[in-house]
Amino acid sequence: MNAKTAVARRIHALCLERDIAINALANQCGIAPSTIYSMLNTKSKNPGIVSIQKICDGLEISVREFFDDPLFENLDPEVK
């Protein structure tokens, strides 16, 4: 799995854990729903750390907590 897919899956998992919709997450984070949706689909090849930080702030977790998940172990190399 690549990093972009892992980020998208982590966002989905956090929303499921907290029982919130993507639009509600966007409101909590102060970012446009389209930004989050682009992170979840193929439009965004490189989810930005600033957007991830805003998501973490909205969910009241640290960036470390966001990435502290088995999804981020053994990612496929991005450089080939």
mmCIF file of the N, C-alpha and C atoms, coordinates in Angstrom:
data_MODEL
# 
_entry.id   MODEL 
# 
loop_
_atom_site.group_PDB 
_atom_site.id 
_atom_site.type_symbol 
_atom_site.label_atom_id 
_atom_site.label_alt_id 
_atom_site.label_comp_id 
_atom_site.label_asym_id 
_atom_site.label_entity_id 
_atom_site.label_seq_id 
_atom_site.pdbx_PDB_ins_code 
_atom_site.Cartn_x 
_atom_site.Cartn_y 
_atom_site.Cartn_z 
_atom_site.occupancy 
_atom_site.B_iso_or_equiv 
_atom_site.pdbx_formal_charge 
_atom_site.auth_seq_id 
_atom_site.auth_comp_id 
_atom_site.auth_asym_id 
_atom_site.auth_atom_id 
_atom_site.pdbx_PDB_model_num 
ATOM 1   N N  . MET A 1 1  ? 0.855   -1.170 0.000  1.00 0.00 ? 1  MET A N  1 
ATOM 2   C CA . MET A 1 1  ? 0.000   0.000  0.000  1.00 0.00 ? 1  MET A CA 1 
ATOM 3   C C  . MET A 1 1  ? 0.901   1.232  0.000  1.00 0.00 ? 1  MET A C  1 
ATOM 4   N N  . ASN A 1 2  ? 0.477   2.276  -0.711 1.00 0.00 ? 2  ASN A N  1 
ATOM 5   C CA . ASN A 1 2  ? 1.253   3.506  -0.710 1.00 0.00 ? 2  ASN A CA 1 
ATOM 6   C C  . ASN A 1 2  ? 0.756   4.453  0.388  1.00 0.00 ? 2  ASN A C  1 
ATOM 7   N N  . ALA A 1 3  ? 1.501   5.517  0.623  1.00 0.00 ? 3  ALA A N  1 
ATOM 8   C CA . ALA A 1 3  ? 1.190   6.447  1.707  1.00 0.00 ? 3  ALA A CA 1 
ATOM 9   C C  . ALA A 1 3  ? -0.158  7.140  1.492  1.00 0.00 ? 3  ALA A C  1 
ATOM 10  N N  . LYS A 1 4  ? -0.477  7.506  0.257  1.00 0.00 ? 4  LYS A N  1 
ATOM 11  C CA . LYS A 1 4  ? -1.737  8.197  -0.032 1.00 0.00 ? 4  LYS A CA 1 
ATOM 12  C C  . LYS A 1 4  ? -2.928  7.320  0.326  1.00 0.00 ? 4  LYS A C  1 
ATOM 13  N N  . THR A 1 5  ? -2.855  6.045  -0.013 1.00 0.00 ? 5  THR A N  1 
ATOM 14  C CA . THR A 1 5  ? -3.932  5.109  0.306  1.00 0.00 ? 5  THR A CA 1 
ATOM 15  C C  . THR A 1 5  ? -4.045  4.925  1.814  1.00 0.00 ? 5  THR A C  1 
ATOM 16  N N  . ALA A 1 6  ? -2.915  4.847  2.484  1.00 0.00 ? 6  ALA A N  1 
ATOM 17  C CA . ALA A 1 6  ? -2.925  4.692  3.943  1.00 0.00 ? 6  ALA A CA 1 
ATOM 18  C C  . ALA A 1 6  ? -3.553  5.906  4.617  1.00 0.00 ? 6  ALA A C  1 
ATOM 19  N N  . VAL A 1 7  ? -3.241  7.108  4.132  1.00 0.00 ? 7  VAL A N  1 
ATOM 20  C CA . VAL A 1 7  ? -3.837  8.326  4.697  1.00 0.00 ? 7  VAL A CA 1 
ATOM 21  C C  . VAL A 1 7  ? -5.351  8.300  4.496  1.00 0.00 ? 7  VAL A C  1 
ATOM 22  N N  . ALA A 1 8  ? -5.797  7.949  3.303  1.00 0.00 ? 8  ALA A N  1 
ATOM 23  C CA . ALA A 1 8  ? -7.234  7.904  3.025  1.00 0.00 ? 8  ALA A CA 1 
ATOM 24  C C  . ALA A 1 8  ? -7.932  6.886  3.926  1.00 0.00 ? 8  ALA A C  1 
ATOM 25  N N  . ARG A 1 9  ? -7.346  5.713  4.084  1.00 0.00 ? 9  ARG A N  1 
ATOM 26  C CA . ARG A 1 9  ? -7.945  4.686  4.945  1.00 0.00 ? 9  ARG A CA 1 
ATOM 27  C C  . ARG A 1 9  ? -7.971  5.130  6.403  1.00 0.00 ? 9  ARG A C  1 
ATOM 28  N N  . ARG A 1 10 ? -6.920  5.836  6.831  1.00 0.00 ? 10 ARG A N  1 
ATOM 29  C CA . ARG A 1 10 ? -6.879  6.318  8.224  1.00 0.00 ? 10 ARG A CA 1 
ATOM 30  C C  . ARG A 1 10 ? -7.972  7.352  8.467  1.00 0.00 ? 10 ARG A C  1 
ATOM 31  N N  . ILE A 1 11 ? -8.174  8.245  7.525  1.00 0.00 ? 11 ILE A N  1 
ATOM 32  C CA . ILE A 1 11 ? -9.243  9.246  7.667  1.00 0.00 ? 11 ILE A CA 1 
ATOM 33  C C  . ILE A 1 11 ? -10.595 8.547  7.758  1.00 0.00 ? 11 ILE A C  1 
ATOM 34  N N  . HIS A 1 12 ? -10.835 7.590  6.877  1.00 0.00 ? 12 HIS A N  1 
ATOM 35  C CA . HIS A 1 12 ? -12.097 6.831  6.928  1.00 0.00 ? 12 HIS A CA 1 
ATOM 36  C C  . HIS A 1 12 ? -12.258 6.138  8.275  1.00 0.00 ? 12 HIS A C  1 
ATOM 37  N N  . ALA A 1 13 ? -11.209 5.499  8.750  1.00 0.00 ? 13 ALA A N  1 
ATOM 38  C CA . ALA A 1 13 ? -11.286 4.769  10.025 1.00 0.00 ? 13 ALA A CA 1 
ATOM 39  C C  . ALA A 1 13 ? -11.589 5.718  11.187 1.00 0.00 ? 13 ALA A C  1 
ATOM 40  N N  . LEU A 1 14 ? -10.947 6.874  11.200 1.00 0.00 ? 14 LEU A N  1 
ATOM 41  C CA . LEU A 1 14 ? -11.184 7.837  12.280 1.00 0.00 ? 14 LEU A CA 1 
ATOM 42  C C  . LEU A 1 14 ? -12.619 8.353  12.249 1.00 0.00 ? 14 LEU A C  1 
ATOM 43  N N  . CYS A 1 15 ? -13.149 8.568  11.055 1.00 0.00 ? 15 CYS A N  1 
ATOM 44  C CA . CYS A 1 15 ? -14.552 9.001  10.945 1.00 0.00 ? 15 CYS A CA 1 
ATOM 45  C C  . CYS A 1 15 ? -15.493 7.910  11.441 1.00 0.00 ? 15 CYS A C  1 
ATOM 46  N N  . LEU A 1 16 ? -15.205 6.664  11.102 1.00 0.00 ? 16 LEU A N  1 
ATOM 47  C CA . LEU A 1 16 ? -16.040 5.561  11.575 1.00 0.00 ? 16 LEU A CA 1 
ATOM 48  C C  . LEU A 1 16 ? -15.970 5.428  13.094 1.00 0.00 ? 16 LEU A C  1 
ATOM 49  N N  . GLU A 1 17 ? -14.767 5.532  13.655 1.00 0.00 ? 17 GLU A N  1 
ATOM 50  C CA . GLU A 1 17 ? -14.600 5.443  15.116 1.00 0.00 ? 17 GLU A CA 1 
ATOM 51  C C  . GLU A 1 17 ? -15.413 6.502  15.843 1.00 0.00 ? 17 GLU A C  1 
ATOM 52  N N  . ARG A 1 18 ? -15.461 7.690  15.247 1.00 0.00 ? 18 ARG A N  1 
ATOM 53  C CA . ARG A 1 18 ? -16.138 8.825  15.893 1.00 0.00 ? 18 ARG A CA 1 
ATOM 54  C C  . ARG A 1 18 ? -17.571 9.019  15.399 1.00 0.00 ? 18 ARG A C  1 
ATOM 55  N N  . ASP A 1 19 ? -17.990 8.161  14.469 1.00 0.00 ? 19 ASP A N  1 
ATOM 56  C CA . ASP A 1 19 ? -19.331 8.216  13.897 1.00 0.00 ? 19 ASP A CA 1 
ATOM 57  C C  . ASP A 1 19 ? -19.644 9.610  13.340 1.00 0.00 ? 19 ASP A C  1 
ATOM 58  N N  . ILE A 1 20 ? -18.711 10.109 12.517 1.00 0.00 ? 20 ILE A N  1 
ATOM 59  C CA . ILE A 1 20 ? -18.934 11.401 11.865 1.00 0.00 ? 20 ILE A CA 1 
ATOM 60  C C  . ILE A 1 20 ? -18.773 11.245 10.355 1.00 0.00 ? 20 ILE A C  1 
ATOM 61  N N  . ALA A 1 21 ? -19.550 12.015 9.647  1.00 0.00 ? 21 ALA A N  1 
ATOM 62  C CA . ALA A 1 21 ? -19.489 12.010 8.182  1.00 0.00 ? 21 ALA A CA 1 
ATOM 63  C C  . ALA A 1 21 ? -18.337 12.888 7.717  1.00 0.00 ? 21 ALA A C  1 
ATOM 64  N N  . ILE A 1 22 ? -17.940 12.713 6.481  1.00 0.00 ? 22 ILE A N  1 
ATOM 65  C CA . ILE A 1 22 ? -16.849 13.501 5.908  1.00 0.00 ? 22 ILE A CA 1 
ATOM 66  C C  . ILE A 1 22 ? -17.177 14.990 5.952  1.00 0.00 ? 22 ILE A C  1 
ATOM 67  N N  . ASN A 1 23 ? -18.414 15.352 5.630  1.00 0.00 ? 23 ASN A N  1 
ATOM 68  C CA . ASN A 1 23 ? -18.800 16.772 5.677  1.00 0.00 ? 23 ASN A CA 1 
ATOM 69  C C  . ASN A 1 23 ? -18.704 17.324 7.099  1.00 0.00 ? 23 ASN A C  1 
ATOM 70  N N  . ALA A 1 24 ? -19.093 16.536 8.083  1.00 0.00 ? 24 ALA A N  1 
ATOM 71  C CA . ALA A 1 24 ? -18.981 16.974 9.480  1.00 0.00 ? 24 ALA A CA 1 
ATOM 72  C C  . ALA A 1 24 ? -17.515 17.129 9.866  1.00 0.00 ? 24 ALA A C  1 
ATOM 73  N N  . LEU A 1 25 ? -16.675 16.216 9.409  1.00 0.00 ? 25 LEU A N  1 
ATOM 74  C CA . LEU A 1 25 ? -15.242 16.329 9.670  1.00 0.00 ? 25 LEU A CA 1 
ATOM 75  C C  . LEU A 1 25 ? -14.703 17.618 9.072  1.00 0.00 ? 25 LEU A C  1 
ATOM 76  N N  . ALA A 1 26 ? -15.088 17.915 7.847  1.00 0.00 ? 26 ALA A N  1 
ATOM 77  C CA . ALA A 1 26 ? -14.635 19.145 7.193  1.00 0.00 ? 26 ALA A CA 1 
ATOM 78  C C  . ALA A 1 26 ? -15.033 20.370 8.008  1.00 0.00 ? 26 ALA A C  1 
ATOM 79  N N  . ASN A 1 27 ? -16.266 20.388 8.515  1.00 0.00 ? 27 ASN A N  1 
ATOM 80  C CA . ASN A 1 27 ? -16.712 21.514 9.334  1.00 0.00 ? 27 ASN A CA 1 
ATOM 81  C C  . ASN A 1 27 ? -15.891 21.632 10.614 1.00 0.00 ? 27 ASN A C  1 
ATOM 82  N N  . GLN A 1 28 ? -15.605 20.500 11.254 1.00 0.00 ? 28 GLN A N  1 
ATOM 83  C CA . GLN A 1 28 ? -14.805 20.490 12.477 1.00 0.00 ? 28 GLN A CA 1 
ATOM 84  C C  . GLN A 1 28 ? -13.392 21.005 12.216 1.00 0.00 ? 28 GLN A C  1 
ATOM 85  N N  . CYS A 1 29 ? -12.876 20.724 11.034 1.00 0.00 ? 29 CYS A N  1 
ATOM 86  C CA . CYS A 1 29 ? -11.481 21.038 10.704 1.00 0.00 ? 29 CYS A CA 1 
ATOM 87  C C  . CYS A 1 29 ? -11.322 22.421 10.090 1.00 0.00 ? 29 CYS A C  1 
ATOM 88  N N  . GLY A 1 30 ? -12.418 22.989 9.647  1.00 0.00 ? 30 GLY A N  1 
ATOM 89  C CA . GLY A 1 30 ? -12.336 24.298 9.005  1.00 0.00 ? 30 GLY A CA 1 
ATOM 90  C C  . GLY A 1 30 ? -11.751 24.237 7.597  1.00 0.00 ? 30 GLY A C  1 
ATOM 91  N N  . ILE A 1 31 ? -11.953 23.107 6.942  1.00 0.00 ? 31 ILE A N  1 
ATOM 92  C CA . ILE A 1 31 ? -11.502 22.998 5.552  1.00 0.00 ? 31 ILE A CA 1 
ATOM 93  C C  . ILE A 1 31 ? -12.680 22.569 4.684  1.00 0.00 ? 31 ILE A C  1 
ATOM 94  N N  . ALA A 1 32 ? -12.551 22.817 3.405  1.00 0.00 ? 32 ALA A N  1 
ATOM 95  C CA . ALA A 1 32 ? -13.644 22.495 2.481  1.00 0.00 ? 32 ALA A CA 1 
ATOM 96  C C  . ALA A 1 32 ? -13.818 20.978 2.371  1.00 0.00 ? 32 ALA A C  1 
ATOM 97  N N  . PRO A 1 33 ? -15.065 20.516 2.325  1.00 0.00 ? 33 PRO A N  1 
ATOM 98  C CA . PRO A 1 33 ? -15.290 19.081 2.125  1.00 0.00 ? 33 PRO A CA 1 
ATOM 99  C C  . PRO A 1 33 ? -14.581 18.553 0.881  1.00 0.00 ? 33 PRO A C  1 
ATOM 100 N N  . SER A 1 34 ? -14.495 19.377 -0.152 1.00 0.00 ? 34 SER A N  1 
ATOM 101 C CA . SER A 1 34 ? -13.837 18.932 -1.382 1.00 0.00 ? 34 SER A CA 1 
ATOM 102 C C  . SER A 1 34 ? -12.363 18.608 -1.149 1.00 0.00 ? 34 SER A C  1 
ATOM 103 N N  . THR A 1 35 ? -11.734 19.294 -0.210 1.00 0.00 ? 35 THR A N  1 
ATOM 104 C CA . THR A 1 35 ? -10.335 19.006 0.114  1.00 0.00 ? 35 THR A CA 1 
ATOM 105 C C  . THR A 1 35 ? -10.205 17.606 0.694  1.00 0.00 ? 35 THR A C  1 
ATOM 106 N N  . ILE A 1 36 ? -11.099 17.271 1.617  1.00 0.00 ? 36 ILE A N  1 
ATOM 107 C CA . ILE A 1 36 ? -11.045 15.940 2.214  1.00 0.00 ? 36 ILE A CA 1 
ATOM 108 C C  . ILE A 1 36 ? -11.414 14.877 1.183  1.00 0.00 ? 36 ILE A C  1 
ATOM 109 N N  . TYR A 1 37 ? -12.461 15.143 0.402  1.00 0.00 ? 37 TYR A N  1 
ATOM 110 C CA . TYR A 1 37 ? -12.848 14.164 -0.616 1.00 0.00 ? 37 TYR A CA 1 
ATOM 111 C C  . TYR A 1 37 ? -11.722 13.933 -1.621 1.00 0.00 ? 37 TYR A C  1 
ATOM 112 N N  . SER A 1 38 ? -10.981 14.983 -1.969 1.00 0.00 ? 38 SER A N  1 
ATOM 113 C CA . SER A 1 38 ? -9.871  14.794 -2.905 1.00 0.00 ? 38 SER A CA 1 
ATOM 114 C C  . SER A 1 38 ? -8.760  13.959 -2.277 1.00 0.00 ? 38 SER A C  1 
ATOM 115 N N  . MET A 1 39 ? -8.607  14.046 -0.952 1.00 0.00 ? 39 MET A N  1 
ATOM 116 C CA . MET A 1 39 ? -7.629  13.213 -0.258 1.00 0.00 ? 39 MET A CA 1 
ATOM 117 C C  . MET A 1 39 ? -8.078  11.750 -0.233 1.00 0.00 ? 39 MET A C  1 
ATOM 118 N N  . LEU A 1 40 ? -9.375  11.533 -0.282 1.00 0.00 ? 40 LEU A N  1 
ATOM 119 C CA . LEU A 1 40 ? -9.920  10.182 -0.194 1.00 0.00 ? 40 LEU A CA 1 
ATOM 120 C C  . LEU A 1 40 ? -10.016 9.476  -1.539 1.00 0.00 ? 40 LEU A C  1 
ATOM 121 N N  . ASN A 1 41 ? -9.948  10.240 -2.623 1.00 0.00 ? 41 ASN A N  1 
ATOM 122 C CA . ASN A 1 41 ? -10.031 9.592  -3.935 1.00 0.00 ? 41 ASN A CA 1 
ATOM 123 C C  . ASN A 1 41 ? -8.770  9.872  -4.735 1.00 0.00 ? 41 ASN A C  1 
ATOM 124 N N  . THR A 1 42 ? -8.823  9.649  -6.010 1.00 0.00 ? 42 THR A N  1 
ATOM 125 C CA . THR A 1 42 ? -7.623  9.738  -6.835 1.00 0.00 ? 42 THR A CA 1 
ATOM 126 C C  . THR A 1 42 ? -7.249  11.155 -7.250 1.00 0.00 ? 42 THR A C  1 
ATOM 127 N N  . LYS A 1 43 ? -8.044  12.155 -6.913 1.00 0.00 ? 43 LYS A N  1 
ATOM 128 C CA . LYS A 1 43 ? -7.720  13.517 -7.337 1.00 0.00 ? 43 LYS A CA 1 
ATOM 129 C C  . LYS A 1 43 ? -6.424  14.019 -6.705 1.00 0.00 ? 43 LYS A C  1 
ATOM 130 N N  . SER A 1 44 ? -6.222  13.709 -5.446 1.00 0.00 ? 44 SER A N  1 
ATOM 131 C CA . SER A 1 44 ? -5.029  14.177 -4.744 1.00 0.00 ? 44 SER A CA 1 
ATOM 132 C C  . SER A 1 44 ? -4.019  13.045 -4.667 1.00 0.00 ? 44 SER A C  1 
ATOM 133 N N  . LYS A 1 45 ? -2.918  13.206 -5.349 1.00 0.00 ? 45 LYS A N  1 
ATOM 134 C CA . LYS A 1 45 ? -1.859  12.192 -5.319 1.00 0.00 ? 45 LYS A CA 1 
ATOM 135 C C  . LYS A 1 45 ? -0.958  12.377 -4.099 1.00 0.00 ? 45 LYS A C  1 
ATOM 136 N N  . ASN A 1 46 ? -0.996  13.583 -3.510 1.00 0.00 ? 46 ASN A N  1 
ATOM 137 C CA . ASN A 1 46 ? -0.088  13.888 -2.424 1.00 0.00 ? 46 ASN A CA 1 
ATOM 138 C C  . ASN A 1 46 ? -0.821  14.705 -1.361 1.00 0.00 ? 46 ASN A C  1 
ATOM 139 N N  . PRO A 1 47 ? -1.487  14.044 -0.406 1.00 0.00 ? 47 PRO A N  1 
ATOM 140 C CA . PRO A 1 47 ? -2.188  14.793 0.637  1.00 0.00 ? 47 PRO A CA 1 
ATOM 141 C C  . PRO A 1 47 ? -1.196  15.627 1.442  1.00 0.00 ? 47 PRO A C  1 
ATOM 142 N N  . GLY A 1 48 ? -1.460  16.900 1.552  1.00 0.00 ? 48 GLY A N  1 
ATOM 143 C CA . GLY A 1 48 ? -0.537  17.809 2.221  1.00 0.00 ? 48 GLY A CA 1 
ATOM 144 C C  . GLY A 1 48 ? -0.556  17.665 3.737  1.00 0.00 ? 48 GLY A C  1 
ATOM 145 N N  . ILE A 1 49 ? 0.600   17.900 4.330  1.00 0.00 ? 49 ILE A N  1 
ATOM 146 C CA . ILE A 1 49 ? 0.713   17.798 5.771  1.00 0.00 ? 49 ILE A CA 1 
ATOM 147 C C  . ILE A 1 49 ? -0.108  18.873 6.474  1.00 0.00 ? 49 ILE A C  1 
ATOM 148 N N  . VAL A 1 50 ? -0.287  20.038 5.851  1.00 0.00 ? 50 VAL A N  1 
ATOM 149 C CA . VAL A 1 50 ? -1.108  21.089 6.467  1.00 0.00 ? 50 VAL A CA 1 
ATOM 150 C C  . VAL A 1 50 ? -2.558  20.616 6.556  1.00 0.00 ? 50 VAL A C  1 
ATOM 151 N N  . SER A 1 51 ? -3.052  19.974 5.519  1.00 0.00 ? 51 SER A N  1 
ATOM 152 C CA . SER A 1 51 ? -4.420  19.442 5.563  1.00 0.00 ? 51 SER A CA 1 
ATOM 153 C C  . SER A 1 51 ? -4.534  18.337 6.600  1.00 0.00 ? 51 SER A C  1 
ATOM 154 N N  . ILE A 1 52 ? -3.529  17.468 6.664  1.00 0.00 ? 52 ILE A N  1 
ATOM 155 C CA . ILE A 1 52 ? -3.547  16.408 7.673  1.00 0.00 ? 52 ILE A CA 1 
ATOM 156 C C  . ILE A 1 52 ? -3.521  17.010 9.071  1.00 0.00 ? 52 ILE A C  1 
ATOM 157 N N  . GLN A 1 53 ? -2.720  18.066 9.271  1.00 0.00 ? 53 GLN A N  1 
ATOM 158 C CA . GLN A 1 53 ? -2.672  18.746 10.574 1.00 0.00 ? 53 GLN A CA 1 
ATOM 159 C C  . GLN A 1 53 ? -4.036  19.319 10.930 1.00 0.00 ? 53 GLN A C  1 
ATOM 160 N N  . LYS A 1 54 ? -4.720  19.931 9.978  1.00 0.00 ? 54 LYS A N  1 
ATOM 161 C CA . LYS A 1 54 ? -6.047  20.492 10.234 1.00 0.00 ? 54 LYS A CA 1 
ATOM 162 C C  . LYS A 1 54 ? -7.043  19.386 10.598 1.00 0.00 ? 54 LYS A C  1 
ATOM 163 N N  . ILE A 1 55 ? -6.949  18.252 9.927  1.00 0.00 ? 55 ILE A N  1 
ATOM 164 C CA . ILE A 1 55 ? -7.819  17.120 10.264 1.00 0.00 ? 55 ILE A CA 1 
ATOM 165 C C  . ILE A 1 55 ? -7.526  16.659 11.682 1.00 0.00 ? 55 ILE A C  1 
ATOM 166 N N  . CYS A 1 56 ? -6.267  16.548 12.011 1.00 0.00 ? 56 CYS A N  1 
ATOM 167 C CA . CYS A 1 56 ? -5.885  16.146 13.372 1.00 0.00 ? 56 CYS A CA 1 
ATOM 168 C C  . CYS A 1 56 ? -6.401  17.144 14.402 1.00 0.00 ? 56 CYS A C  1 
ATOM 169 N N  . ASP A 1 57 ? -6.259  18.433 14.121 1.00 0.00 ? 57 ASP A N  1 
ATOM 170 C CA . ASP A 1 57 ? -6.760  19.458 15.036 1.00 0.00 ? 57 ASP A CA 1 
ATOM 171 C C  . ASP A 1 57 ? -8.268  19.317 15.235 1.00 0.00 ? 57 ASP A C  1 
ATOM 172 N N  . GLY A 1 58 ? -8.988  19.112 14.133 1.00 0.00 ? 58 GLY A N  1 
ATOM 173 C CA . GLY A 1 58 ? -10.440 18.949 14.215 1.00 0.00 ? 58 GLY A CA 1 
ATOM 174 C C  . GLY A 1 58 ? -10.851 17.715 14.994 1.00 0.00 ? 58 GLY A C  1 
ATOM 175 N N  . LEU A 1 59 ? -10.043 16.671 14.910 1.00 0.00 ? 59 LEU A N  1 
ATOM 176 C CA . LEU A 1 59 ? -10.332 15.425 15.635 1.00 0.00 ? 59 LEU A CA 1 
ATOM 177 C C  . LEU A 1 59 ? -9.725  15.412 17.039 1.00 0.00 ? 59 LEU A C  1 
ATOM 178 N N  . GLU A 1 60 ? -8.991  16.476 17.346 1.00 0.00 ? 60 GLU A N  1 
ATOM 179 C CA . GLU A 1 60 ? -8.322  16.619 18.642 1.00 0.00 ? 60 GLU A CA 1 
ATOM 180 C C  . GLU A 1 60 ? -7.352  15.469 18.908 1.00 0.00 ? 60 GLU A C  1 
ATOM 181 N N  . ILE A 1 61 ? -6.554  15.170 17.873 1.00 0.00 ? 61 ILE A N  1 
ATOM 182 C CA . ILE A 1 61 ? -5.478  14.191 18.014 1.00 0.00 ? 61 ILE A CA 1 
ATOM 183 C C  . ILE A 1 61 ? -4.200  14.839 17.478 1.00 0.00 ? 61 ILE A C  1 
ATOM 184 N N  . SER A 1 62 ? -3.075  14.273 17.832 1.00 0.00 ? 62 SER A N  1 
ATOM 185 C CA . SER A 1 62 ? -1.813  14.786 17.315 1.00 0.00 ? 62 SER A CA 1 
ATOM 186 C C  . SER A 1 62 ? -1.511  14.119 15.967 1.00 0.00 ? 62 SER A C  1 
ATOM 187 N N  . VAL A 1 63 ? -0.601  14.730 15.237 1.00 0.00 ? 63 VAL A N  1 
ATOM 188 C CA . VAL A 1 63 ? -0.162  14.129 13.982 1.00 0.00 ? 63 VAL A CA 1 
ATOM 189 C C  . VAL A 1 63 ? 0.491   12.777 14.277 1.00 0.00 ? 63 VAL A C  1 
ATOM 190 N N  . ARG A 1 64 ? 1.200   12.701 15.389 1.00 0.00 ? 64 ARG A N  1 
ATOM 191 C CA . ARG A 1 64 ? 1.814   11.428 15.789 1.00 0.00 ? 64 ARG A CA 1 
ATOM 192 C C  . ARG A 1 64 ? 0.740   10.360 15.966 1.00 0.00 ? 64 ARG A C  1 
ATOM 193 N N  . GLU A 1 65 ? -0.382  10.713 16.622 1.00 0.00 ? 65 GLU A N  1 
ATOM 194 C CA . GLU A 1 65 ? -1.470  9.746  16.802 1.00 0.00 ? 65 GLU A CA 1 
ATOM 195 C C  . GLU A 1 65 ? -2.072  9.336  15.453 1.00 0.00 ? 65 GLU A C  1 
ATOM 196 N N  . PHE A 1 66 ? -2.172  10.291 14.533 1.00 0.00 ? 66 PHE A N  1 
ATOM 197 C CA . PHE A 1 66 ? -2.720  9.987  13.215 1.00 0.00 ? 66 PHE A CA 1 
ATOM 198 C C  . PHE A 1 66 ? -1.886  8.902  12.531 1.00 0.00 ? 66 PHE A C  1 
ATOM 199 N N  . PHE A 1 67 ? -0.567  9.074  12.564 1.00 0.00 ? 67 PHE A N  1 
ATOM 200 C CA . PHE A 1 67 ? 0.320   8.148  11.864 1.00 0.00 ? 67 PHE A CA 1 
ATOM 201 C C  . PHE A 1 67 ? 0.695   6.925  12.690 1.00 0.00 ? 67 PHE A C  1 
ATOM 202 N N  . ASP A 1 68 ? 0.300   6.900  13.957 1.00 0.00 ? 68 ASP A N  1 
ATOM 203 C CA . ASP A 1 68 ? 0.613   5.754  14.811 1.00 0.00 ? 68 ASP A CA 1 
ATOM 204 C C  . ASP A 1 68 ? -0.448  4.670  14.608 1.00 0.00 ? 68 ASP A C  1 
ATOM 205 N N  . ASP A 1 69 ? -0.378  4.044  13.466 1.00 0.00 ? 69 ASP A N  1 
ATOM 206 C CA . ASP A 1 69 ? -1.364  3.039  13.073 1.00 0.00 ? 69 ASP A CA 1 
ATOM 207 C C  . ASP A 1 69 ? -0.658  2.011  12.197 1.00 0.00 ? 69 ASP A C  1 
ATOM 208 N N  . PRO A 1 70 ? -1.023  0.747  12.303 1.00 0.00 ? 70 PRO A N  1 
ATOM 209 C CA . PRO A 1 70 ? -0.384  -0.285 11.477 1.00 0.00 ? 70 PRO A CA 1 
ATOM 210 C C  . PRO A 1 70 ? -0.472  -0.023 9.971  1.00 0.00 ? 70 PRO A C  1 
ATOM 211 N N  . LEU A 1 71 ? -1.425  0.809  9.540  1.00 0.00 ? 71 LEU A N  1 
ATOM 212 C CA . LEU A 1 71 ? -1.530  1.133  8.118  1.00 0.00 ? 71 LEU A CA 1 
ATOM 213 C C  . LEU A 1 71 ? -0.232  1.708  7.566  1.00 0.00 ? 71 LEU A C  1 
ATOM 214 N N  . PHE A 1 72 ? 0.514   2.401  8.417  1.00 0.00 ? 72 PHE A N  1 
ATOM 215 C CA . PHE A 1 72 ? 1.706   3.107  7.957  1.00 0.00 ? 72 PHE A CA 1 
ATOM 216 C C  . PHE A 1 72 ? 2.983   2.285  8.093  1.00 0.00 ? 72 PHE A C  1 
ATOM 217 N N  . GLU A 1 73 ? 2.839   1.023  8.495  1.00 0.00 ? 73 GLU A N  1 
ATOM 218 C CA . GLU A 1 73 ? 3.997   0.134  8.538  1.00 0.00 ? 73 GLU A CA 1 
ATOM 219 C C  . GLU A 1 73 ? 4.143   -0.525 7.169  1.00 0.00 ? 73 GLU A C  1 
ATOM 220 N N  . ASN A 1 74 ? 5.348   -0.679 6.743  1.00 0.00 ? 74 ASN A N  1 
ATOM 221 C CA . ASN A 1 74 ? 5.647   -1.395 5.493  1.00 0.00 ? 74 ASN A CA 1 
ATOM 222 C C  . ASN A 1 74 ? 4.980   -0.794 4.265  1.00 0.00 ? 74 ASN A C  1 
ATOM 223 N N  . LEU A 1 75 ? 5.000   0.537  4.150  1.00 0.00 ? 75 LEU A N  1 
ATOM 224 C CA . LEU A 1 75 ? 4.452   1.187  2.958  1.00 0.00 ? 75 LEU A CA 1 
ATOM 225 C C  . LEU A 1 75 ? 5.335   0.881  1.758  1.00 0.00 ? 75 LEU A C  1 
ATOM 226 N N  . ASP A 1 76 ? 4.706   0.868  0.599  1.00 0.00 ? 76 ASP A N  1 
ATOM 227 C CA . ASP A 1 76 ? 5.459   0.688  -0.636 1.00 0.00 ? 76 ASP A CA 1 
ATOM 228 C C  . ASP A 1 76 ? 6.379   1.895  -0.840 1.00 0.00 ? 76 ASP A C  1 
ATOM 229 N N  . PRO A 1 77 ? 7.571   1.667  -1.388 1.00 0.00 ? 77 PRO A N  1 
ATOM 230 C CA . PRO A 1 77 ? 8.469   2.793  -1.683 1.00 0.00 ? 77 PRO A CA 1 
ATOM 231 C C  . PRO A 1 77 ? 7.831   3.722  -2.701 1.00 0.00 ? 77 PRO A C  1 
ATOM 232 N N  . GLU A 1 78 ? 8.009   5.014  -2.507 1.00 0.00 ? 78 GLU A N  1 
ATOM 233 C CA . GLU A 1 78 ? 7.459   6.011  -3.428 1.00 0.00 ? 78 GLU A CA 1 
ATOM 234 C C  . GLU A 1 78 ? 8.433   6.315  -4.553 1.00 0.00 ? 78 GLU A C  1 
ATOM 235 N N  . VAL A 1 79 ? 9.722   6.090  -4.328 1.00 0.00 ? 79 VAL A N  1 
ATOM 236 C CA . VAL A 1 79 ? 10.731  6.337  -5.349 1.00 0.00 ? 79 VAL A CA 1 
ATOM 237 C C  . VAL A 1 79 ? 11.070  5.011  -6.010 1.00 0.00 ? 79 VAL A C  1 
ATOM 238 N N  . LYS A 1 80 ? 11.048  5.001  -7.297 1.00 0.00 ? 80 LYS A N  1 
ATOM 239 C CA . LYS A 1 80 ? 11.323  3.745  -8.016 1.00 0.00 ? 80 LYS A CA 1 
ATOM 240 C C  . LYS A 1 80 ? 12.496  3.896  -8.934 1.00 0.00 ? 80 LYS A C  1 
# 
